[in-house]
Amino acid sequence: TSQTLGKMIMKIRIVNEKGENPSFLTSLIRNISKTISALPLMYGFIQILAPHVNQTIHDRIAKCYVVKL
């Protein structure tokens, strides 16, 4: 499984709805969608701090989840 250094340090990984590693296309969609999360004023990233929200906008678009190892 390939992870970024930050994900290794935080002991998290990204999985798809089936709990598997996302495909290349899903990863591409997730990364491109990060621009949507950044607009306006990083709202898509900041909203994860709310107790009732467990996914960022780009994770919902790509149908991915961040899980702890």
Buried (B, 14 or more C-beta within 10 A) or exposed (E): EEBEEEBEEEEBBBBBEEEEBBEEEBBEBBEEBBEEBBEEEEEBBEBBEEEEEEBBBBBBBBBBBBEEE
